[in-house]
Amino acid sequence: MPYNDKKIIRDVDRWPIPQYFNEITNQYEPIKGRDGANSFIQLGTIAQEAWEGSSNITKTFPGNRFGFSIMNDGTADLTFTINGNTRTVKPGEGYNALFPAFTSVTIAASSAYRAEVLE
């Protein structure tokens, strides 16, 4: 749907706020940040590093990462933790999402998986 037939978001004084048009939700959404800075992650973020494994690992990255994808190719549940948030991925399932900036991910697995981070 066209972006130009949607209302933009305004503050209490009717001034436009920092925002972007989300084609998935078909509406404008605020750009959020912290410490006075805006934070915006564009779809199509750059794939940075991919790896495979079948055991527990903590991967640490030299800079901020914002997205994570994992495919459980094994026969047992696996878990991963980013920024203190733990998710479970069942055998044969995948998971991908954007996260607030992170520099490490911990994966607990006993069978095969494939993973990738986005910068």
Backbone torsions as a table, in degrees:
resi	resn	phi	psi	omega
1	MET	NA	150.9	-178.3
2	PRO	-69.2	141.8	178.4
3	TYR	-73.5	-24.6	-172.2
4	ASN	-82.8	4.6	174.4
5	ASP	-109.7	15.6	178.7
6	LYS	-111.8	148.5	178.1
7	LYS	-77.9	138.5	175.2
8	ILE	-80.4	163.0	-179.0
9	ILE	-87.8	135.3	179.1
10	ARG	-124.7	154.0	177.5
11	ASP	-82.3	-174.9	-176.3
12	VAL	-63.6	-24.1	177.9
13	ASP	-92.4	8.7	177.5
14	ARG	74.6	15.8	175.7
15	TRP	-85.9	140.1	175.9
16	PRO	-64.1	140.8	177.6
17	ILE	-100.2	163.3	174.6
18	PRO	-59.8	129.3	-174.9
19	GLN	-158.5	168.8	175.1
20	TYR	-142.4	160.4	178.6
21	PHE	-94.0	119.9	179.1
22	ASN	-93.2	110.5	-177.5
23	GLU	-68.5	-22.1	179.9
24	ILE	-74.0	-45.3	-179.4
25	THR	-90.1	-10.2	178.4
26	ASN	61.8	42.0	178.0
27	GLN	-157.0	163.7	173.7
28	TYR	-77.7	143.4	178.8
29	GLU	-132.4	144.6	-179.2
30	PRO	-67.5	146.3	171.5
31	ILE	-89.7	121.4	-175.3
32	LYS	-105.0	151.3	178.0
33	GLY	-154.3	-166.0	177.4
34	ARG	-150.2	159.0	179.6
35	ASP	56.2	36.8	176.6
36	GLY	83.0	1.3	-178.2
37	ALA	-111.1	148.4	173.8
38	ASN	-86.2	148.7	177.0
39	SER	-125.1	127.3	-178.8
40	PHE	-144.7	127.2	176.5
41	ILE	-114.9	121.0	-178.1
42	GLN	-86.7	140.7	173.4
43	LEU	-58.5	145.5	-175.7
44	GLY	90.3	22.3	177.0
45	THR	-55.3	152.2	-172.0
46	ILE	-75.8	126.3	173.5
47	ALA	-68.0	127.8	-171.6
48	GLN	-106.0	-48.7	-174.1
49	GLU	-152.1	134.9	177.5
50	ALA	-124.1	149.0	177.2
51	TRP	-154.8	165.9	177.2
52	GLU	-124.8	157.3	177.9
53	GLY	-166.9	180.0	176.7
54	SER	-152.8	20.7	178.9
55	SER	-148.3	175.9	-179.0
56	ASN	-65.6	141.8	179.5
57	ILE	-158.1	147.4	166.5
58	THR	-116.9	116.4	178.7
59	LYS	-97.6	130.9	176.9
60	THR	-115.4	136.7	-175.0
61	PHE	-112.5	150.5	-176.3
62	PRO	-72.7	-14.7	178.9
63	GLY	-147.9	-180.0	-178.4
64	ASN	-64.1	140.4	171.0
65	ARG	-120.6	154.1	-175.1
66	PHE	-126.8	-18.1	-178.3
67	GLY	-130.2	153.2	-179.9
68	PHE	-145.1	137.0	175.1
69	SER	-131.7	141.5	176.5
70	ILE	-146.2	141.1	176.6
71	MET	-120.9	124.2	179.1
72	ASN	-88.9	101.6	179.2
73	ASP	-89.7	0.5	-173.7
74	GLY	-92.8	-163.3	-175.9
75	THR	-114.3	3.9	-179.8
76	ALA	-131.8	156.1	175.0
77	ASP	-57.4	150.2	169.1
78	LEU	-128.8	158.2	174.9
79	THR	-127.8	154.2	171.2
80	PHE	-137.2	152.5	-178.7
81	THR	-129.8	127.9	175.6
82	ILE	-132.0	128.6	178.9
83	ASN	52.1	36.4	178.8
84	GLY	80.7	-0.5	179.0
85	ASN	-100.8	122.0	-178.1
86	THR	-106.4	135.0	178.0
87	ARG	-124.8	148.7	176.4
88	THR	-108.4	137.4	177.4
89	VAL	-122.5	121.9	-178.4
90	LYS	-76.4	158.6	177.9
91	PRO	-56.1	135.3	179.0
92	GLY	81.7	-4.6	-179.4
93	GLU	-102.9	160.4	175.7
94	GLY	-123.1	165.1	178.4
95	TYR	-145.9	135.6	172.0
96	ASN	-149.2	142.5	-178.3
97	ALA	-165.1	161.7	171.0
98	LEU	-94.7	146.2	-178.2
99	PHE	-131.8	159.8	166.1
100	PRO	-57.1	156.1	-175.1
101	ALA	-46.1	135.2	176.5
102	PHE	-140.5	156.6	179.3
103	THR	-122.2	1.8	175.6
104	SER	-154.0	157.2	174.0
105	VAL	-138.8	137.5	176.9
106	THR	-111.4	126.6	179.8
107	ILE	-115.8	129.6	174.7
108	ALA	-111.4	109.8	-175.3
109	ALA	-144.6	150.9	175.5
110	SER	-123.0	4.7	175.8
111	SER	-147.6	178.2	-167.1
112	ALA	-62.1	141.6	173.5
113	TYR	-150.4	162.8	172.3
114	ARG	-127.1	137.0	-177.2
115	ALA	-137.1	159.3	178.8
116	GLU	-155.2	143.8	174.9
117	VAL	-114.3	154.9	179.1
118	LEU	-116.5	139.7	178.7
119	GLU	-98.5	NA	NA
